[in-house]
Amino acid sequence: MSEYLAPLKDMQFTLELVRQHTGLDQIEVLAEMTPDFANTILAEAAKFATGVLSPLNQVGDQQGCRFDNGTVITPPGWQQAYQQFCDNGWMGLAMTEAAGGQALPRFIAQPVNEMWLSANLAFVMFHALNQGGSDILRHFGSATQQQRYLEPLASGQWTIAMALTEPGAGSDLAATTTKATPLANGDYRIKGQKIFITYGEHDMAANIIHLVLARTPDAPAGSRGISLFAVPKYRIEADGSLGAHNDVVCSGIEHKMGLHGSPTCSISYGDHDDCIGELIGAENQGLMAMFVLMNEARLSTGMQGVGFGELSYQHALRYAQERSQGSHYQNGTRVTINQHPDVQRMLLTMRSQTMGLRALGYLLAAWIDLAEHSSDEQQRQQLRGQIALLTPVFKAFGTEQGNQMSYTCLQVFGGMGFVEETGIAQFMRDARIITIYEGTTGIQARDLLFRKILADKGTALRCLLRHIHQDADRLATPLAELQSNLIHSVAAMQNQLEALLDSANKTSEQTRLHAGSVPLLDALGILCVGWQLALLADQACIRGDSDADYHRNLIAQARFYFAHEMPRIQALLATVADADNGLKDFDFNAAG
């Protein structure tokens, strides 16, 4: 199987677009991160992704993790790669200097993360957990907790495990039953079971810090009564050394469709009533704290869709350039399949979708940087609103498209894609979960509609639509058809927003709102990708003949997307307006 190659040219071009479009250079600390500096970081990351992680991807798939009496043995090469990953400082790339990290801005860390996700997702799934866990401790942990945990997490000496889901509860965190009983010294005794815990047990780091959602004895019912606890696998002594085992036991790992190299664990806490945890933040505020990690994980999962798109496109393109099949439709000569228009359509669908989603992911990372460093409070609040609005869109639409692109790659390969030796089947197996974990597509769509759009009466969405419209107005003259399409699509989304707001408090409209949330998210996802592709094409027009072939391709991919994907917005919005048709009449209890 051919290996992954980091698309440095695409990454660098997109980074420069984001830098110019967002005004990052107006923030002194961000302006110091010059393009040359960023390119040096990306080049080093590319060497590691291509030379170390990518060759292990198929090893992880074929050999997977082994479970042996409470311990998990990761695939061959995993431990050595992990040590290199940590020694090279990649774990703490975007963590603060105070925490022992390198404090690189997110907009530079994002393309680095994309490389890891494309090269070997199963291996690198611990990374977003450590980043998100570090953010939780920075925002909610005490000074003592920060001193205890942050540096070992940044160095990779310890890893984070996110312990949310319980047997029978699924994504319903309000059903959490794990107990946390307060002790006289301020600690808590933890007792319960959690499942689907990524890297909940492994053999790569010295300690694993489980972030566990649990209920104290007098906690209110539902999600209002959940607290967050740090529960280390090994207790931590006053001097930072590791002490006794903390009654945290892995009872098994899942036998999964894909991501075989990433252990998904079931964990028992306190089987012998000797599991000790410490409260992070205040009691009954655990869900608010955990959302910091969950939002980090959701943005990372959206980038996983980009990673699968790039991986799928690279493999499909190389195969299509080499595979001779059939005759040219015009002159009858035998050709490689990349000469067939339908194969070209599939390749350019993957290419354009990946480029647009990449630009959106980099933009979100830049907005996070700006929201953190800007001195303008109004700008900070506006940016946070935009990030919150687009997080479920990026997570859900990005992962759905990542799955679609994995499928399209297999379609280009034809029968050879169905053969395990080519490695393409692994893409589909691995990608399937990304639309499910960290909140399914349906959960993200409901979050988008009810918590992000209706809850603020459309304020954040109106702001986004104004932003897109303003960018469309400034597009270069050769892109007039894209400009018109983009403005028309913004107007359609604006009209739909007003209709949604009108229906928000009508009991009779609730079924339609819920049933139409996924089509609405898809429409907004297509709009955002088209917006980003238009900006990339605009930048290509500005740069002109400096790299004529590359810039011409950027313009062509935008035109292709606007012809093949943007028309779907109107159809999806029509579905949103009529989404309950048939649902209220169909009796699912009587269905055979």
Secondary structure, DSSP 8 states (H G I E B T S, - for coil): -------HHHHHHHHHHHHHHHTGGGSHHHHTS-HHHHHHHHHHHHHHIIIIIHHHHHHHHHH--EEETTEEE--TTHHHHHHHHHHTT-TTTTS-GGGTS----HHHHHHHHHHHHHHHHHHHHHHHHHHHHHHHHHHHS-HHHHHHHHHHHHHTSEEEEEE---TTTTT-GGG---EEEE-TTS-EEEEEEEEEEETSS-SSSSEEEEEEEEB-TT--SGGGG-EEEEEESEEE-TTS-EEEE-SEEEEEE---SS-TTS-EEEEEE-TTS--EEEE-SSTT-HHHHHHHHHHHHHHHHHHHHHHHHHHHHHHHHHHHHH-EEEE-TTT--EEEGGGSHHHHHHHHHHHHHHHHHHHHHHHHHHHHHHHHH-S-HHHHHHHHHHHHHHHHHHHHHHHHHHHHHHHHHHHHHGGGGGSGGGSHHHHHHHHGGGGTTTS-HHHHHHIIIIIIIITTTTHHHHHHHHHHHHHHHTS-GGGHHHHHHHHHHHHHHHHHHHHHHHHTT-GGGHHHHHHTHHHHHHHHHHHHHHHHHHHHHHHHHHHGGGGHHHHHHHHHHHHHHHHHTTTHHHHHHHHHHTTTTTTTT--TTT--
